[in-house]
Amino acid sequence: QVQLVESGGGLVQPGGSLRLSCVFSGTFFSIYAMAWYRQAPGEQRELVASISSASITAYSSAVKGRFIISRDNPKNMVYLQMNSLEPEDTAVYYCYSIYHDVWGQGTRVTVSS
């Protein structure tokens, strides 16, 4: 059974950076597309970025040019590098395995001065 565990959230000032990590517990990680979602207080969960098995990436318009999704297949890891953070990026960030429809527990990111 696939499990996902995120880490790397925290409090950061506007303009700062954070890198989120997600470890995939399961087999054949390299063949699965992965994604990062986020959910701000009082809002619906929204797609932030995705990465295919061939490392083709896609981003929401809100984060394009600021965030970078990547994967390390030998380590079963997917990352979200977040730069130029804004208060509007404050949310709980979730790692998601698209094929398995499995979510991580989330990691909280707060952007505030």
Contact map, one row per residue, 1 for C-alpha under 8 A:
11100000000000000000000011000000000000000000000000000000000000000000000000000000000000000000000000000000000000000
11110000000000000000000111000000000000000000000000000000000000000000000000000000000000000000000000010100000000000
11111000000000000000000111000000000000000000000000000000000000000000000000000000000000000000000000000111000000000
01111100000000000000011110000000000000000000000000000000000000000000000000000000000000000000001100000111100000000
00111110000000000000011100000000000000000000000000000000000000000000000000000000000000000000001000000001110000000
00011111000000000001111000000000000000000000000000000000000000000000000000000000000000000000011000000001111000000
00001111100000000001110000000000000000000000000000000000000000000000000000000000000000000000000000000000001000000
00000111110000000111100000000000000000000000000000000000000000000000000000000000000000000000000000000000001000000
00000011111000000111000000000000000000000000000000000000000000000000000000000000000000000000000000000000001111000
00000001111100000000000000000000000000000000000000000000000000000000000000000000000000000000000000000000001111000
00000000111110000000000000000000000000000000000000000000000000000000000000000000000000000000000000000000000011110
00000000011111011100000000000000000000000000000000000000000000000000000000000000000000000000000000000000000011111
00000000001111110000000000000000000000000000000000000000000000000000000000000000000010000000000000000000000000111
00000000000111110000000000000000000000000000000000000000000000000000000000000000000111100000000000000000000000111
00000000000011111000000000000000000000000000000000000000000000000000000000000000001111000000000000000000000000000
00000000000111111100000000000000000000000000000000000000000000000000000000000000001110000000000000000000000000000
00000000000100111110000000000000000000000000000000000000000000000000000000000000111110000000000000000000000000000
00000001100100011111000000000000000000000000000000000000000000000000000000000000111000000000000000000000000000000
00000001100000001111100000000000000000000000000000000000000000000000000000000011110000000000000000000000000000000
00000111100000000111110000000000000000000000000000000000000000000000000000000011110000000000000000000000000000000
00000111000000000011111000000000000000000000000000000000000000000000000000001111000000000000000000000000000000000
00011110000000000001111100000000000000000000000000000000000000000000000000001110000000000000001000000000000000000
00011100000000000000111110000000000000000000000000000000000000000000000000111100000000000000000000000000000000000
01111000000000000000011111001000000000000000000000000000000000000000000000011100000000000000000000000000000000000
11110000000000000000001111100000000000000000000000000000000000000000000000010000000000000000000000000000000000000
11100000000000000000000111111000000000000000000000000000000000000000000000000000000000000000000000000000000000000
00000000000000000000000011111000000000000000000000000000000000000000000000000000000000000000000000000000000000000
00000000000000000000000001111111000000000000000000000000000000000000000000000000000000000000000000000000000000000
00000000000000000000000101111111000000000000000000000000000000000000000010010000000000000000000000000000000000000
00000000000000000000000000011111000000000000000000001000000000000000000010010000000000000000000000000000000000000
00000000000000000000000000011111100000000000000000001000000000000000000000000000000000000000000000000000000000000
00000000000000000000000000011111110000000000000000011000000000000000000000000000000000000000000011100000000000000
00000000000000000000000000000011111000000000000001111000000000000000000000000000000000000000000011100000000000000
00000000000000000000000000000001111100000000000001110000000000000000000000000100000000000000001111000000000000000
00000000000000000000000000000000111110000000001111100000000000000000000000000000000000000000001111000000000000000
00000000000000000000000000000000011111000000001111000000000000000000000000000001000000000000111100000000000000000
00000000000000000000000000000000001111100000111110000000000000000000000000000000000000000000111100000000000000000
00000000000000000000000000000000000111110000111100000000000000000000000000000000000000000011110000000000000000000
00000000000000000000000000000000000011111011110000000000000000000000000000000000000000000011100000000000000000000
00000000000000000000000000000000000001111111100000000000000000000000000000000000000000001111000000000000000000000
00000000000000000000000000000000000000111110000000000000000000000000000000000000000000000010000000000000000000000
00000000000000000000000000000000000000011111000000000000000000000000000000000000000000000000000000000000000000000
00000000000000000000000000000000000000111111100000000000000000000000000000000000000000000000000000000000000000000
00000000000000000000000000000000000000110111110000000000000000000000000000000000000000000000000000000000000000000
00000000000000000000000000000000000011110011111000000000000000000000000000000000000000000000000000000000000000000
00000000000000000000000000000000000011100001111100000000000000000000000000000000000000000000000000000000000000000
00000000000000000000000000000000001111000000111111000000000100000000000000000000000000000000000000000000000000000
00000000000000000000000000000000001111000000011111000000001101100000000000000000000000000000000000000000000000000
00000000000000000000000000000000001110000000001111100000111100000000100000000000000000000000000000000000000000000
00000000000000000000000000000000111100000000001111110000111000000000100000000000000000000000000000000000000000000
00000000000000000000000000000000111000000000000011111111110000000000111000000000000000000000000000000000000000000
00000000000000000000000000000001110000000000000001111111100000000000000000000000000000000000000000000000000000000
00000000000000000000000000000111100000000000000000111111000000000000000000000000000000000000000000000000000000000
00000000000000000000000000000000000000000000000000111111000000000000000000000000000000000000000000000000000000000
00000000000000000000000000000000000000000000000000111111100000000000011000000000000000000000000000000000000000000
00000000000000000000000000000000000000000000000000111111110000000000000000000000000000000000000000000000000000000
00000000000000000000000000000000000000000000000011110011111000000000100000000000000000000000000000000000000000000
00000000000000000000000000000000000000000000000011100001111100000000000000000000000000000000000000000000000000000
00000000000000000000000000000000000000000000000111000000111110110000000000000000000000000000000000000000000000000
00000000000000000000000000000000000000000000001110000000011111110000000000000000000000000000000000000000000000000
00000000000000000000000000000000000000000000000000000000001111110000000000000000000000000000000000000000000000000
00000000000000000000000000000000000000000000000100000000000111110000000000000000000000000000000000000000000000000
00000000000000000000000000000000000000000000000100000000001111111110000000000000000000000000000000000000000000000
00000000000000000000000000000000000000000000000000000000001111111110000000000000000000000000000000000000000000000
00000000000000000000000000000000000000000000000000000000000000111111000000000000000000000000000000000000000000000
00000000000000000000000000000000000000000000000000000000000000111111000000000000011110000000000000000000000000000
00000000000000000000000000000000000000000000000000000000000000111111100000000001111000000000000000000000000000000
00000000000000000000000000000000000000000000000000000000000000001111110000000011110000000000000000000000000000000
00000000000000000000000000000000000000000000000011100000100000000011111000000111100000000000000000000000000000000
00000000000000000000000000000000000000000000000000100010000000000001111100000111000000000000000000000000000000000
00000000000000000000000000000000000000000000000000100010000000000000111110011110000000000000000000000000000000000
00000000000000000000000000000000000000000000000000000000000000000000011111111100000000000000000000000000000000000
00000000000000000000000000001100000000000000000000000000000000000000001111111000000000000000000000000000000000000
00000000000000000000000000000000000000000000000000000000000000000000000111111000000000000000000000000000000000000
00000000000000000000001000000000000000000000000000000000000000000000000111111000000000000000000000000000000000000
00000000000000000000001110001100000000000000000000000000000000000000001111111100000000000000000000000000000000000
00000000000000000000111100000000000000000000000000000000000000000000001111111110000000000000000000000000000000000
00000000000000000000111100000000010000000000000000000000000000000000111100011111000000000000000000000000000000000
00000000000000000011110000000000000000000000000000000000000000000001111000001111100000000000000000000000000000000
00000000000000000011100000000000000100000000000000000000000000000011110000000111110000000000000000000000000000000
00000000000000001111000000000000000000000000000000000000000000000011100000000011111000000000000000000000000000000
00000000000000001111000000000000000000000000000000000000000000000111000000000001111110000000000000000000000000000
00000000000000111100000000000000000000000000000000000000000000000110000000000000111110000000000000000000000000000
00000000000001111000000000000000000000000000000000000000000000000100000000000000011111000000000000000000000000000
00000000000011111000000000000000000000000000000000000000000000000100000000000000011111101000000000000000000000100
00000000000001100000000000000000000000000000000000000000000000000000000000000000000111111100000000000000000000100
00000000000001000000000000000000000000000000000000000000000000000000000000000000000011111100000000000000000001110
00000000000000000000000000000000000000000000000000000000000000000000000000000000000001111100000000000000000000100
00000000000000000000000000000000000000010000000000000000000000000000000000000000000011111110000000000000000011100
00000000000000000000000000000000000000010000000000000000000000000000000000000000000001111111000000000000000111100
00000000000000000000000000000000000001111000000000000000000000000000000000000000000000001111100000000000000111000
00000000000000000000000000000000000001110000000000000000000000000000000000000000000000000111110000000000011110000
00000000000000000000000000000000000111100000000000000000000000000000000000000000000000000011111000000000011110000
00000100000000000000000000000000000111000000000000000000000000000000000000000000000000000001111100000011111000000
00011100000000000000010000000000011110000000000000000000000000000000000000000000000000000000111110000011010000000
00010000000000000000000000000000011110000000000000000000000000000000000000000000000000000000011111001111000000000
00000000000000000000000000000001111000000000000000000000000000000000000000000000000000000000001111111110000000000
00000000000000000000000000000001111000000000000000000000000000000000000000000000000000000000000111111100000000000
00000000000000000000000000000001100000000000000000000000000000000000000000000000000000000000000011111000000000000
01000000000000000000000000000000000000000000000000000000000000000000000000000000000000000000000011111100000000000
00000000000000000000000000000000000000000000000000000000000000000000000000000000000000000000000111111110000000000
01110000000000000000000000000000000000000000000000000000000000000000000000000000000000000000000111011111000000000
00110000000000000000000000000000000000000000000000000000000000000000000000000000000000000000011110001111100000000
00111100000000000000000000000000000000000000000000000000000000000000000000000000000000000000011100000111110000000
00011100000000000000000000000000000000000000000000000000000000000000000000000000000000000000010000000011111000000
00001100000000000000000000000000000000000000000000000000000000000000000000000000000000000001111000000001111100000
00000111110000000000000000000000000000000000000000000000000000000000000000000000000000000001110000000000111110000
00000000110000000000000000000000000000000000000000000000000000000000000000000000000000000111100000000000011111000
00000000111100000000000000000000000000000000000000000000000000000000000000000000000000001111100000000000001111100
00000000111100000000000000000000000000000000000000000000000000000000000000000000000000101110000000000000000111110
00000000001111000000000000000000000000000000000000000000000000000000000000000000000011111100000000000000000011111
00000000001111000000000000000000000000000000000000000000000000000000000000000000000000100000000000000000000001111
00000000000111000000000000000000000000000000000000000000000000000000000000000000000000000000000000000000000000111
